Amino acid sequence: MKTALIVALLLAITLPSFAELTSQDKEWISTLIDRKLEPIKQEITAIKLDIAEMRGEIKAVRAEMRALEGKMATKDDIINVQREVSSKFIAIIAALIGFWATLLAAIITIPYLYGRADREKVRQLEADVRELQKLKSEFETFKALTEAMESLREKARQVVQEKPELAEDLRTIGLL
């Protein structure tokens, strides 16, 4: 009995392996597999599309990187630009210092120069006043001499009226 039980069990386990699948079973299994694999196929197709899109994006990024490589600044370029900027900055500082020095010099010297010019004008005016006073005194002297000459001429005319013989002598000396 034990052996019959073991043989029956063994036949029960191996019986499906002795059976053959019918074509209908094969179609049903194929349909079932296709139905179960359809979402996986769709996902694989979507993944392939995404991969293709990513490849295009990667190519575009690589092209941009190549384009930017020519435009990228190197360390030497940055150092050169920094030197140019510092030299221009130094030039601007020098110009500002020059401007301030000129401004200070103008603030200090312009009043001095105007004062100097004014002092020179005052000296010239004082010299002109002295010259005018000298001319005035000479004129007054001349006027006094002219008045004295007139009074002498007047006296000479009176003398000529009293003594006509002196008229020729008085004309010679310029009193008549």
C-alpha positions as CSV (number, residue, x, y, z in Angstrom):
1,M,0.0,0.0,0.0
2,K,2.7,2.3,0.6
3,T,4.1,1.7,-2.7
4,A,0.7,2.1,-4.4
5,L,0.4,5.4,-2.6
6,I,3.8,6.5,-3.7
7,V,3.2,5.5,-7.3
8,A,-0.2,7.3,-7.3
9,L,1.4,10.4,-5.9
10,L,4.2,10.3,-8.4
11,L,1.7,9.9,-11.2
12,A,-0.3,12.8,-9.9
13,I,2.7,15.0,-9.9
14,T,4.0,13.9,-13.3
15,L,0.6,13.6,-15.0
16,P,0.5,17.2,-16.2
17,S,4.0,16.9,-17.7
18,F,2.8,13.9,-19.8
19,A,-0.2,15.9,-21.1
20,E,0.3,17.9,-24.3
21,L,-0.9,21.5,-24.7
22,T,-3.5,22.0,-27.4
23,S,-3.2,24.8,-29.9
24,Q,-6.1,26.6,-28.2
25,D,-4.1,26.5,-24.9
26,K,-1.1,27.8,-26.7
27,E,-3.1,30.7,-28.2
28,W,-4.6,31.5,-24.8
29,I,-1.2,31.5,-23.2
30,S,0.2,33.7,-26.0
31,T,-2.7,36.1,-25.7
32,L,-2.3,36.2,-22.0
33,I,1.4,36.9,-22.3
34,D,0.8,39.6,-24.9
35,R,-1.9,41.2,-22.7
36,K,0.4,41.2,-19.7
37,L,3.4,42.4,-21.7
38,E,1.5,45.2,-23.6
39,P,1.9,47.8,-20.8
40,I,5.6,46.8,-20.5
41,K,6.0,47.3,-24.3
42,Q,4.4,50.7,-24.1
43,E,6.6,51.7,-21.2
44,I,9.7,50.5,-23.1
45,T,8.6,52.5,-26.1
46,A,8.1,55.6,-24.0
47,I,11.5,55.0,-22.4
48,K,13.0,54.7,-25.8
49,L,11.4,58.0,-26.9
50,D,12.7,59.6,-23.7
51,I,16.2,58.2,-24.3
52,A,16.1,59.6,-27.9
53,E,14.9,62.9,-26.6
54,M,17.6,63.0,-24.0
55,R,20.2,62.1,-26.6
56,G,19.1,65.0,-28.7
57,E,19.3,67.3,-25.6
58,I,22.7,65.9,-24.8
59,K,23.9,66.6,-28.3
60,A,22.5,70.2,-28.1
61,V,24.2,70.7,-24.7
62,R,27.5,69.4,-26.2
63,A,27.1,71.8,-29.1
64,E,26.5,74.7,-26.8
65,M,29.5,73.7,-24.7
66,R,31.7,73.6,-27.8
67,A,30.4,77.0,-28.8
68,L,31.0,78.3,-25.2
69,E,34.5,76.9,-25.1
70,G,35.6,79.5,-27.6
71,K,33.9,82.2,-25.6
72,M,35.1,81.1,-22.2
73,A,37.7,83.2,-20.5
74,T,40.8,81.6,-19.4
75,K,42.7,82.5,-16.3
76,D,45.2,84.5,-18.4
77,D,42.3,86.4,-20.0
78,I,40.9,87.3,-16.5
79,I,44.4,88.4,-15.3
80,N,44.8,90.6,-18.4
81,V,41.4,92.2,-17.9
82,Q,42.2,92.7,-14.2
83,R,45.5,94.4,-15.2
84,E,43.7,96.6,-17.7
85,V,41.1,97.6,-15.2
86,S,43.7,98.4,-12.6
87,S,45.7,100.5,-15.0
88,K,42.6,102.4,-16.0
89,F,41.7,102.8,-12.3
90,I,45.2,104.1,-11.6
91,A,44.8,106.5,-14.5
92,I,41.5,107.7,-13.2
93,I,43.0,108.2,-9.7
94,A,45.9,110.2,-11.2
95,A,43.5,112.3,-13.2
96,L,41.4,113.0,-10.0
97,I,44.6,113.9,-8.1
98,G,45.6,116.2,-10.9
99,F,42.2,117.8,-11.0
100,W,42.2,118.4,-7.2
101,A,45.7,119.8,-7.3
102,T,44.7,122.1,-10.1
103,L,41.6,123.1,-8.2
104,L,43.6,123.8,-5.0
105,A,46.2,125.7,-7.0
106,A,43.5,127.8,-8.6
107,I,41.8,128.5,-5.3
108,I,45.1,129.6,-3.8
109,T,46.7,131.5,-6.7
110,I,43.8,133.2,-8.3
111,P,43.1,135.6,-5.4
112,Y,46.9,136.2,-5.1
113,L,47.1,137.0,-8.8
114,Y,44.0,139.3,-8.7
115,G,45.5,140.9,-5.6
116,R,48.8,141.3,-7.4
117,A,47.1,142.8,-10.4
118,D,45.1,145.1,-8.2
119,R,48.3,146.2,-6.3
120,E,50.0,146.9,-9.7
121,K,47.0,148.9,-10.8
122,V,47.1,150.9,-7.5
123,R,50.8,151.5,-7.9
124,Q,50.2,152.7,-11.5
125,L,47.4,154.9,-10.4
126,E,49.5,156.3,-7.6
127,A,52.3,157.0,-10.1
128,D,49.7,158.6,-12.4
129,V,48.4,160.8,-9.6
130,R,52.0,161.9,-8.7
131,E,52.6,162.7,-12.4
132,L,49.3,164.6,-12.5
133,Q,50.3,166.5,-9.3
134,K,53.6,167.3,-10.8
135,L,51.9,168.5,-14.0
136,K,49.5,170.5,-11.9
137,S,52.3,172.2,-10.0
138,E,54.1,172.9,-13.3
139,F,50.9,174.2,-14.8
140,E,50.3,176.5,-11.7
141,T,53.9,177.6,-12.0
142,F,53.4,178.3,-15.7
143,K,50.1,180.1,-14.9
144,A,51.9,182.2,-12.3
145,L,54.7,183.0,-14.8
146,T,52.1,183.8,-17.5
147,E,50.3,186.1,-15.1
148,A,53.7,187.7,-14.1
149,M,54.5,188.1,-17.8
150,E,51.1,189.7,-18.4
151,S,51.6,192.1,-15.5
152,L,55.1,192.9,-16.8
153,R,53.7,193.5,-20.3
154,E,51.0,195.7,-18.7
155,K,53.7,197.6,-16.9
156,A,55.8,197.7,-20.1
157,R,52.8,199.3,-21.9
158,Q,52.5,201.8,-19.2
159,V,56.2,202.6,-19.4
160,V,56.0,202.9,-23.2
161,Q,53.1,205.4,-22.8
162,E,55.2,207.4,-20.4
163,K,58.5,206.9,-22.3
164,P,58.0,206.0,-26.0
165,E,61.8,205.8,-26.6
166,L,62.0,202.5,-24.6
167,A,59.3,200.8,-26.9
168,E,62.0,199.4,-29.2
169,D,64.0,197.9,-26.4
170,L,60.9,196.4,-24.7
171,R,59.9,194.7,-28.1
172,T,63.4,193.2,-28.4
173,I,63.1,191.5,-25.0
174,G,59.5,190.3,-25.8
175,L,57.5,192.5,-23.4
176,L,55.6,194.1,-26.2
